Amino acid sequence: MKKLSFKEIITVASMLFGMFFGAGNLIFPAYMGQMAGRNMWQASAGFLITGVGLPLLGVAALGISQENGLLGLSSRVGKRFGLFFTCALYLTIGPFFAIPRCATVSYTVGIERMLPGTDQRLVLAVFSLLFFGAVLFFSLRPGEILTWIGKVLNPLFLVFLGILIIRALASPLGTISEISPSGAYLSGAFSTGLLEGYNTMDALAGLAFGIIVVETIRRLGVREPGEIAKNTVLAGIFSSILMGLIYILVTMAGAQSRGMFEAGSNGGEALAQIAMHYFGNAGLIILAVTVTVACLKTAVGLITSCGETFTKMFPGGPSYRVWAVIFCVLSFLIANFGLNTIIAYSQPVLMFLYPIAIVLILLTLFGSFFQNDLTMLRWTIGLTSVSAVCDFLRALPEQAQSVLHLESIIELTSDLFPFADRGFGWITPALAGLVIGLLIRYFRRSAKNN
Protein backbone atom coordinates (compact mmCIF):
# COMPACT_ATOMS: atom_id res chain seq x y z
CA MET A 1 0.00 0.00 0.00
CA LYS A 2 1.43 3.34 -1.09
CA LYS A 3 1.98 5.91 1.67
CA LEU A 4 3.04 9.52 1.24
CA SER A 5 6.42 10.55 2.61
CA PHE A 6 6.66 13.49 5.00
CA LYS A 7 8.08 15.62 2.20
CA GLU A 8 5.14 14.78 -0.07
CA ILE A 9 2.63 15.61 2.68
CA ILE A 10 4.34 18.99 3.24
CA THR A 11 4.23 19.68 -0.51
CA VAL A 12 0.51 18.89 -0.64
CA ALA A 13 -0.01 21.07 2.46
CA SER A 14 1.89 23.89 0.75
CA MET A 15 -0.39 23.55 -2.27
CA LEU A 16 -3.49 23.67 -0.04
CA PHE A 17 -2.17 26.70 1.85
CA GLY A 18 -1.39 28.37 -1.47
CA MET A 19 -4.97 27.93 -2.66
CA PHE A 20 -6.43 29.11 0.66
CA PHE A 21 -4.26 32.13 1.29
CA GLY A 22 -5.29 34.89 -1.07
CA ALA A 23 -6.88 38.32 -1.09
CA GLY A 24 -8.95 38.38 2.08
CA ASN A 25 -6.35 36.50 4.08
CA LEU A 26 -4.10 39.55 3.96
CA ILE A 27 -6.44 42.53 3.99
CA PHE A 28 -8.93 41.41 6.64
CA PRO A 29 -6.42 40.55 9.44
CA ALA A 30 -4.52 43.81 8.83
CA TYR A 31 -7.72 45.84 9.07
CA MET A 32 -8.87 43.84 12.09
CA GLY A 33 -5.58 44.62 13.84
CA GLN A 34 -5.96 48.35 13.24
CA MET A 35 -9.55 48.38 14.47
CA ALA A 36 -9.13 45.99 17.42
CA GLY A 37 -6.01 47.60 18.90
CA ARG A 38 -5.31 46.18 22.34
CA ASN A 39 -8.30 43.84 21.91
CA MET A 40 -6.60 42.15 18.97
CA TRP A 41 -5.99 38.93 20.90
CA GLN A 42 -9.70 38.39 21.57
CA ALA A 43 -10.50 39.34 17.97
CA SER A 44 -7.76 37.02 16.67
CA ALA A 45 -9.15 34.13 18.72
CA GLY A 46 -12.51 34.53 17.01
CA PHE A 47 -10.92 35.04 13.60
CA LEU A 48 -8.82 31.88 13.96
CA ILE A 49 -11.91 29.80 14.70
CA THR A 50 -13.72 30.77 11.48
CA GLY A 51 -10.63 31.58 9.41
CA VAL A 52 -8.51 28.53 10.29
CA GLY A 53 -10.49 26.04 12.36
CA LEU A 54 -13.51 25.80 10.07
CA PRO A 55 -11.48 25.43 6.85
CA LEU A 56 -9.51 22.60 8.51
CA LEU A 57 -12.74 20.91 9.58
CA GLY A 58 -14.11 21.34 6.04
CA VAL A 59 -11.12 19.62 4.47
CA ALA A 60 -11.24 16.93 7.17
CA ALA A 61 -14.98 16.37 6.65
CA LEU A 62 -14.54 15.82 2.94
CA GLY A 63 -11.60 13.49 3.49
CA ILE A 64 -13.33 11.48 6.24
CA SER A 65 -16.59 11.21 4.31
CA GLN A 66 -14.72 9.59 1.37
CA GLU A 67 -17.10 11.40 -0.98
CA ASN A 68 -15.85 12.60 -4.36
CA GLY A 69 -16.46 16.26 -3.68
CA LEU A 70 -18.97 18.65 -2.15
CA LEU A 71 -21.81 17.47 -4.39
CA GLY A 72 -21.66 13.95 -2.96
CA LEU A 73 -21.33 15.30 0.57
CA SER A 74 -24.25 17.75 0.39
CA SER A 75 -26.43 15.31 -1.58
CA ARG A 76 -26.67 13.22 1.57
CA VAL A 77 -29.36 15.73 2.58
CA GLY A 78 -31.09 15.40 -0.79
CA LYS A 79 -30.17 15.57 -4.48
CA ARG A 80 -31.87 18.92 -5.08
CA PHE A 81 -30.30 20.46 -2.00
CA GLY A 82 -26.90 19.05 -2.98
CA LEU A 83 -27.08 20.55 -6.46
CA PHE A 84 -28.31 23.94 -5.19
CA PHE A 85 -25.79 24.23 -2.35
CA THR A 86 -22.86 23.06 -4.45
CA CYS A 87 -23.64 25.51 -7.25
CA ALA A 88 -24.22 28.38 -4.80
CA LEU A 89 -21.00 27.71 -2.90
CA TYR A 90 -18.78 27.30 -5.95
CA LEU A 91 -20.21 30.37 -7.68
CA THR A 92 -19.66 32.40 -4.50
CA ILE A 93 -16.04 31.37 -3.97
CA GLY A 94 -15.66 31.35 -7.74
CA PRO A 95 -16.63 33.79 -10.48
CA PHE A 96 -19.25 35.81 -8.58
CA PHE A 97 -17.17 37.08 -5.66
CA ALA A 98 -13.89 35.45 -4.55
CA ILE A 99 -12.11 35.21 -7.91
CA PRO A 100 -12.99 38.78 -9.02
CA ARG A 101 -11.92 39.96 -5.55
CA CYS A 102 -8.50 38.43 -6.14
CA ALA A 103 -7.95 40.73 -9.13
CA THR A 104 -9.44 43.85 -7.53
CA VAL A 105 -7.46 43.47 -4.30
CA SER A 106 -4.23 43.02 -6.29
CA TYR A 107 -5.05 46.17 -8.22
CA THR A 108 -6.29 48.28 -5.30
CA VAL A 109 -3.42 47.46 -2.96
CA GLY A 110 -0.60 47.58 -5.48
CA ILE A 111 -1.13 49.00 -8.94
CA GLU A 112 -3.64 51.77 -8.12
CA ARG A 113 -1.27 53.44 -5.67
CA MET A 114 1.63 53.26 -8.11
CA LEU A 115 -0.28 55.04 -10.90
CA PRO A 116 -2.04 58.07 -9.36
CA GLY A 117 -3.81 60.50 -11.65
CA THR A 118 -4.60 57.96 -14.37
CA ASP A 119 -7.95 56.64 -15.60
CA GLN A 120 -8.33 53.99 -12.92
CA ARG A 121 -11.22 52.18 -14.62
CA LEU A 122 -9.18 51.73 -17.79
CA VAL A 123 -6.09 50.61 -15.88
CA LEU A 124 -8.22 48.16 -13.83
CA ALA A 125 -9.62 46.71 -17.06
CA VAL A 126 -6.14 46.22 -18.51
CA PHE A 127 -4.73 44.80 -15.28
CA SER A 128 -7.62 42.39 -14.75
CA LEU A 129 -7.34 41.24 -18.37
CA LEU A 130 -3.65 40.39 -17.85
CA PHE A 131 -4.40 38.86 -14.44
CA PHE A 132 -7.06 36.49 -15.74
CA GLY A 133 -4.95 35.69 -18.78
CA ALA A 134 -2.30 34.36 -16.36
CA VAL A 135 -4.96 32.57 -14.29
CA LEU A 136 -6.34 30.86 -17.39
CA PHE A 137 -2.83 29.79 -18.46
CA PHE A 138 -2.24 27.96 -15.18
CA SER A 139 -5.82 26.69 -14.88
CA LEU A 140 -5.71 24.94 -18.25
CA ARG A 141 -2.96 22.75 -16.82
CA PRO A 142 -4.69 21.29 -13.73
CA GLY A 143 -2.39 18.29 -13.62
CA GLU A 144 0.50 20.66 -12.87
CA ILE A 145 -1.25 22.55 -10.06
CA LEU A 146 0.95 20.91 -7.40
CA THR A 147 4.06 22.25 -9.16
CA TRP A 148 2.75 25.72 -9.98
CA ILE A 149 1.23 26.52 -6.59
CA GLY A 150 2.99 24.24 -4.13
CA LYS A 151 6.53 24.60 -5.47
CA VAL A 152 6.63 27.95 -7.35
CA LEU A 153 3.99 30.57 -6.50
CA ASN A 154 3.61 29.75 -2.81
CA PRO A 155 7.32 29.98 -1.85
CA LEU A 156 7.60 33.20 -3.87
CA PHE A 157 4.66 34.67 -1.97
CA LEU A 158 6.08 33.65 1.43
CA VAL A 159 9.44 35.28 0.66
CA PHE A 160 7.91 38.67 -0.17
CA LEU A 161 5.42 38.54 2.71
CA GLY A 162 8.20 37.55 5.11
CA ILE A 163 10.28 40.59 4.10
CA LEU A 164 7.40 42.93 4.85
CA ILE A 165 6.18 41.37 8.11
CA ILE A 166 9.61 40.75 9.67
CA ARG A 167 10.59 44.37 9.00
CA ALA A 168 7.35 45.64 10.53
CA LEU A 169 7.63 43.51 13.67
CA ALA A 170 11.34 44.23 14.13
CA SER A 171 10.67 47.99 14.35
CA PRO A 172 7.09 48.33 15.65
CA LEU A 173 5.28 51.62 15.10
CA GLY A 174 3.45 51.37 18.41
CA THR A 175 2.71 49.30 21.50
CA ILE A 176 -0.37 47.13 21.07
CA SER A 177 -1.48 47.49 24.71
CA GLU A 178 -1.68 51.27 24.24
CA ILE A 179 -3.83 51.21 21.07
CA SER A 180 -7.54 51.89 21.71
CA PRO A 181 -10.03 49.62 19.92
CA SER A 182 -12.62 51.09 17.56
CA GLY A 183 -16.16 50.29 16.44
CA ALA A 184 -17.54 46.85 17.21
CA TYR A 185 -14.15 45.74 18.55
CA LEU A 186 -14.62 48.00 21.56
CA SER A 187 -17.19 45.76 23.28
CA GLY A 188 -17.47 42.63 21.13
CA ALA A 189 -13.98 41.87 19.83
CA PHE A 190 -14.34 38.08 19.90
CA SER A 191 -17.69 37.86 18.10
CA THR A 192 -16.63 40.53 15.60
CA GLY A 193 -13.48 38.52 14.89
CA LEU A 194 -15.65 35.45 14.31
CA LEU A 195 -17.68 37.26 11.66
CA GLU A 196 -14.55 38.81 10.15
CA GLY A 197 -13.32 35.27 9.50
CA TYR A 198 -16.36 34.73 7.27
CA ASN A 199 -14.94 37.25 4.82
CA THR A 200 -11.97 35.05 4.01
CA MET A 201 -14.46 32.50 2.58
CA ASP A 202 -12.02 29.79 3.63
CA ALA A 203 -14.56 27.50 5.31
CA LEU A 204 -16.43 27.41 2.00
CA ALA A 205 -13.15 26.96 0.15
CA GLY A 206 -12.24 24.06 2.46
CA LEU A 207 -15.25 22.14 1.19
CA ALA A 208 -14.34 23.04 -2.37
CA PHE A 209 -10.57 22.49 -2.25
CA GLY A 210 -10.80 19.17 -0.46
CA ILE A 211 -11.43 17.36 -3.74
CA ILE A 212 -8.27 18.89 -5.27
CA VAL A 213 -6.25 17.59 -2.34
CA VAL A 214 -7.82 14.15 -2.71
CA GLU A 215 -7.09 14.08 -6.46
CA THR A 216 -3.51 15.26 -5.90
CA ILE A 217 -2.91 12.52 -3.32
CA ARG A 218 -4.31 9.97 -5.77
CA ARG A 219 -1.96 11.23 -8.48
CA LEU A 220 0.91 10.62 -6.06
CA GLY A 221 -0.05 6.94 -6.04
CA VAL A 222 -2.27 6.58 -2.93
CA ARG A 223 -5.36 4.47 -3.66
CA GLU A 224 -6.64 3.15 -0.30
CA PRO A 225 -9.58 5.36 0.90
CA GLY A 226 -8.49 5.37 4.54
CA GLU A 227 -4.97 6.45 3.63
CA ILE A 228 -6.31 9.18 1.34
CA ALA A 229 -8.49 10.49 4.20
CA LYS A 230 -5.57 10.41 6.63
CA ASN A 231 -3.23 12.32 4.29
CA THR A 232 -5.96 14.84 3.47
CA VAL A 233 -6.39 15.64 7.16
CA LEU A 234 -2.61 15.85 7.71
CA ALA A 235 -2.19 18.26 4.80
CA GLY A 236 -5.04 20.34 6.24
CA ILE A 237 -3.40 20.47 9.67
CA PHE A 238 -0.02 21.62 8.36
CA SER A 239 -1.56 24.29 6.11
CA SER A 240 -3.77 25.54 8.98
CA ILE A 241 -0.80 25.96 11.30
CA LEU A 242 0.97 28.15 8.74
CA MET A 243 -2.20 30.14 8.05
CA GLY A 244 -2.80 30.77 11.75
CA LEU A 245 0.75 31.97 12.30
CA ILE A 246 0.58 34.43 9.40
CA TYR A 247 -2.84 35.71 10.52
CA ILE A 248 -1.50 36.56 13.97
CA LEU A 249 1.64 38.27 12.58
CA VAL A 250 -0.34 40.35 10.06
CA THR A 251 -2.86 41.32 12.76
CA MET A 252 -0.01 42.39 15.07
CA ALA A 253 1.54 44.51 12.32
CA GLY A 254 -1.83 46.14 11.70
CA ALA A 255 -2.40 46.88 15.39
CA GLN A 256 1.11 48.31 15.87
CA SER A 257 0.69 50.60 12.84
CA ARG A 258 -1.97 52.55 14.77
CA GLY A 259 0.90 54.00 16.80
CA MET A 260 1.65 56.22 13.79
CA PHE A 261 -1.34 56.04 11.43
CA GLU A 262 -5.08 56.40 11.65
CA ALA A 263 -7.03 53.24 10.79
CA GLY A 264 -7.32 52.77 7.03
CA SER A 265 -10.63 52.42 5.22
CA ASN A 266 -9.74 48.80 4.47
CA GLY A 267 -6.98 46.28 5.00
CA GLY A 268 -5.34 47.13 1.68
CA GLU A 269 -4.80 50.70 2.81
CA ALA A 270 -3.44 49.45 6.14
CA LEU A 271 -0.86 47.25 4.39
CA ALA A 272 0.08 50.09 2.04
CA GLN A 273 0.69 52.40 5.01
CA ILE A 274 3.02 49.84 6.58
CA ALA A 275 4.88 49.09 3.35
CA MET A 276 5.35 52.78 2.47
CA HIS A 277 6.67 53.61 5.95
CA TYR A 278 9.35 50.95 6.01
CA PHE A 279 10.40 50.74 2.35
CA GLY A 280 9.13 53.91 0.64
CA ASN A 281 8.10 53.44 -2.98
CA ALA A 282 9.96 50.13 -3.03
CA GLY A 283 7.52 49.01 -0.36
CA LEU A 284 4.63 49.46 -2.74
CA ILE A 285 6.41 47.24 -5.25
CA ILE A 286 7.06 44.57 -2.60
CA LEU A 287 3.42 44.78 -1.48
CA ALA A 288 2.11 44.71 -5.05
CA VAL A 289 4.12 41.58 -5.89
CA THR A 290 3.17 39.89 -2.59
CA VAL A 291 -0.55 40.51 -2.97
CA THR A 292 -0.65 39.76 -6.70
CA VAL A 293 1.13 36.42 -6.29
CA ALA A 294 -1.12 35.53 -3.33
CA CYS A 295 -4.25 36.35 -5.29
CA LEU A 296 -3.01 34.69 -8.48
CA LYS A 297 -2.39 31.33 -6.85
CA THR A 298 -5.75 31.41 -5.07
CA ALA A 299 -7.58 32.31 -8.28
CA VAL A 300 -5.88 29.41 -10.06
CA GLY A 301 -7.00 27.00 -7.35
CA LEU A 302 -10.56 28.35 -7.47
CA ILE A 303 -10.87 28.19 -11.26
CA THR A 304 -9.48 24.65 -11.23
CA SER A 305 -11.82 23.54 -8.46
CA CYS A 306 -14.90 25.19 -10.01
CA GLY A 307 -14.09 23.82 -13.47
CA GLU A 308 -13.60 20.24 -12.32
CA THR A 309 -16.74 20.35 -10.16
CA PHE A 310 -19.04 21.73 -12.86
CA THR A 311 -17.65 19.23 -15.36
CA LYS A 312 -18.65 16.39 -13.02
CA MET A 313 -22.01 17.92 -12.09
CA PHE A 314 -23.00 18.37 -15.72
CA PRO A 315 -21.36 15.47 -17.58
CA GLY A 316 -23.24 16.23 -20.80
CA GLY A 317 -22.24 19.90 -20.70
CA PRO A 318 -19.05 21.84 -21.51
CA SER A 319 -15.61 20.34 -21.01
CA TYR A 320 -13.26 21.45 -18.22
CA ARG A 321 -11.38 23.76 -20.58
CA VAL A 322 -14.61 25.50 -21.64
CA TRP A 323 -15.73 25.94 -18.02
CA ALA A 324 -12.31 27.42 -17.16
CA VAL A 325 -12.65 29.96 -19.96
CA ILE A 326 -16.25 30.81 -18.97
CA PHE A 327 -15.32 31.36 -15.33
CA CYS A 328 -12.29 33.49 -16.21
CA VAL A 329 -14.34 35.70 -18.54
CA LEU A 330 -17.14 36.09 -15.98
CA SER A 331 -14.64 36.89 -13.23
CA PHE A 332 -13.00 39.50 -15.46
CA LEU A 333 -16.32 41.23 -16.07
CA ILE A 334 -17.35 41.29 -12.39
CA ALA A 335 -13.89 42.43 -11.26
CA ASN A 336 -14.40 45.69 -13.15
CA PHE A 337 -17.24 46.67 -10.80
CA GLY A 338 -14.53 47.36 -8.22
CA LEU A 339 -13.52 46.02 -4.81
CA ASN A 340 -16.04 47.94 -2.69
CA THR A 341 -19.01 46.72 -4.73
CA ILE A 342 -17.83 43.10 -4.61
CA ILE A 343 -17.35 43.19 -0.82
CA ALA A 344 -20.72 44.89 -0.24
CA TYR A 345 -22.69 42.24 -2.11
CA SER A 346 -20.66 39.25 -0.99
CA GLN A 347 -21.39 39.82 2.71
CA PRO A 348 -25.11 38.87 2.60
CA VAL A 349 -24.35 35.75 0.55
CA LEU A 350 -21.72 34.68 3.07
CA MET A 351 -24.16 35.20 5.93
CA PHE A 352 -26.48 32.76 4.13
CA LEU A 353 -23.94 30.11 3.11
CA TYR A 354 -21.71 30.01 6.19
CA PRO A 355 -24.28 28.69 8.72
CA ILE A 356 -25.31 25.92 6.32
CA ALA A 357 -21.67 25.04 5.61
CA ILE A 358 -20.79 24.97 9.32
CA VAL A 359 -23.72 22.70 10.18
CA LEU A 360 -23.00 20.41 7.21
CA ILE A 361 -19.35 20.08 8.27
CA LEU A 362 -20.24 19.26 11.88
CA LEU A 363 -22.94 16.76 10.88
CA THR A 364 -20.43 15.04 8.59
CA LEU A 365 -17.71 14.85 11.23
CA PHE A 366 -20.09 13.43 13.86
CA GLY A 367 -22.30 11.49 11.44
CA SER A 368 -21.10 8.13 12.72
CA PHE A 369 -22.84 8.80 16.06
CA PHE A 370 -26.25 8.84 14.39
CA GLN A 371 -25.47 6.74 11.27
CA ASN A 372 -25.88 9.84 9.06
CA ASP A 373 -29.63 9.60 9.63
CA LEU A 374 -31.47 11.40 6.81
CA THR A 375 -34.18 12.79 9.09
CA MET A 376 -31.63 14.43 11.36
CA LEU A 377 -29.72 15.86 8.42
CA ARG A 378 -32.83 17.35 6.84
CA TRP A 379 -34.32 18.86 10.01
CA THR A 380 -31.02 20.42 11.12
CA ILE A 381 -30.05 21.74 7.69
CA GLY A 382 -33.63 22.82 6.99
CA LEU A 383 -34.08 24.99 10.08
CA THR A 384 -30.55 26.35 9.70
CA SER A 385 -31.39 27.37 6.13
CA VAL A 386 -34.50 29.27 7.25
CA SER A 387 -32.52 31.35 9.75
CA ALA A 388 -29.69 31.77 7.21
CA VAL A 389 -32.16 33.43 4.82
CA CYS A 390 -32.99 35.88 7.61
CA ASP A 391 -29.26 36.56 8.13
CA PHE A 392 -28.97 37.16 4.39
CA LEU A 393 -31.74 39.77 4.44
CA ARG A 394 -30.28 41.44 7.53
CA ALA A 395 -26.84 41.76 5.90
CA LEU A 396 -28.11 43.40 2.71
CA PRO A 397 -26.98 47.02 2.18
CA GLU A 398 -29.36 49.51 3.83
CA GLN A 399 -30.45 50.84 0.46
CA ALA A 400 -31.49 47.36 -0.68
CA GLN A 401 -33.34 46.76 2.62
CA SER A 402 -35.23 50.00 2.15
CA VAL A 403 -36.21 49.24 -1.46
CA LEU A 404 -37.44 45.75 -0.50
CA HIS A 405 -39.20 47.05 2.66
CA LEU A 406 -37.46 44.51 4.90
CA GLU A 407 -37.44 46.57 8.11
CA SER A 408 -40.36 44.74 9.76
CA ILE A 409 -39.05 41.30 8.79
CA ILE A 410 -35.59 42.10 10.13
CA GLU A 411 -37.05 43.41 13.39
CA LEU A 412 -39.22 40.31 13.79
CA THR A 413 -36.37 37.85 13.19
CA SER A 414 -34.10 39.80 15.52
CA ASP A 415 -36.62 39.26 18.31
CA LEU A 416 -37.34 35.65 17.29
CA PHE A 417 -33.76 34.32 17.02
CA PRO A 418 -31.31 34.88 19.92
CA PHE A 419 -27.93 36.38 18.90
CA ALA A 420 -29.39 37.46 15.54
CA ASP A 421 -28.14 41.02 16.08
CA ARG A 422 -24.59 39.62 16.32
CA GLY A 423 -24.90 37.54 13.16
CA PHE A 424 -25.45 34.20 14.89
CA GLY A 425 -29.22 33.86 14.73
CA TRP A 426 -28.82 30.44 13.08
CA ILE A 427 -27.47 28.70 16.19
CA THR A 428 -30.80 28.25 18.00
CA PRO A 429 -32.70 26.95 14.91
CA ALA A 430 -29.84 24.55 14.15
CA LEU A 431 -29.94 23.14 17.68
CA ALA A 432 -33.74 22.91 17.48
CA GLY A 433 -33.48 20.96 14.22
CA LEU A 434 -30.92 18.64 15.77
CA VAL A 435 -33.14 17.96 18.79
CA ILE A 436 -36.22 17.37 16.60
CA GLY A 437 -34.26 14.99 14.40
CA LEU A 438 -32.95 13.08 17.42
CA LEU A 439 -36.45 12.76 18.88
CA ILE A 440 -37.95 11.53 15.61
CA ARG A 441 -35.13 9.02 15.25
CA TYR A 442 -35.58 7.85 18.85
CA PHE A 443 -39.36 7.34 18.55
CA ARG A 444 -38.98 5.65 15.18
CA ARG A 445 -36.45 3.16 16.58
CA SER A 446 -38.63 2.60 19.66
CA ALA A 447 -41.62 1.82 17.44
CA LYS A 448 -39.59 -0.71 15.43
CA ASN A 449 -38.37 -2.44 18.59
CA ASN A 450 -41.91 -2.75 19.88
NORZI-V109584 format. One line per field, one symbol per residue. ss: DSSP state (H for helix, E for strand, C for the rest). phi: phi as a letter, one per 30 degrees, with the letter a starting at -180 (. if undefined). A space follows every 10 residues. Layout:
ss = ???
phi = ???
This chain:
ss = CCCCCHHHHH HHHHHHHHHH CCHHHHHHHH HHHHHHHHHH HHHHHHHHHH HHHHHHHHHH HHHHHCCCCH HHHHCCCCHH HHHHHHHHHH HHHHHHCHHH HHHHHHHHHH HHHHCCCCCH HHHHHHHHHH HHHHHHHHHC CHHHHHHHHH HHHHHHHHHH HHHHHHHHHH CCCCCHHHCC CCHHHCCCHH HHHHHHHHCC CHHHHHHHHH HHHHHHHHHC CCCCHHHHHH HHHHHHHHHH HHHHHHHHHH HHHHHHHCCC CCCCCCHHHH HHHHHHHHHC HHHHHHHHHH HHHHHHHHHH HHHHHHHHHH HHHCCCCCCH HHHHHHHHHH HHHHHCCCHH HHHHHHHHHH HHHHHHHHHH HHHHHCHHHC CCCHHHHHHH HHHHHHHHHH HHHHHCCHHH HHHHCCHHHH HHHHHHCCCH HHCCCHHHHH HHHHHHHHHH HHHHHHHHHC
phi = .dbddddddd ddddddeddd dbeddcdddd ddddddhdcd dddddddddd cbddeddddd dddddidcjd eddddddldd dedddddddd dddcddbdde dedddedddc deddbdicdd dddddddddd ddddddeddd bddcdddddd ccdddddddd ddeddddddd bddacedccd dbhdddcbdd dddedddedd idddddddde dddedddddd jdbdeddddd dddddddddd ddddddeddd dddddddddb cddddadddd ddedddddbi dddddeddde dddddddddd dddddddddd dddbdccdde dddddedddd ddddeddjdd ddddcdeddd ddddeddddd dddddcdddb hhedddeddd dddddddddd ddddddeedd ddddhceddd ddddddceid dcjbdddded dddddddddd dddddddddd
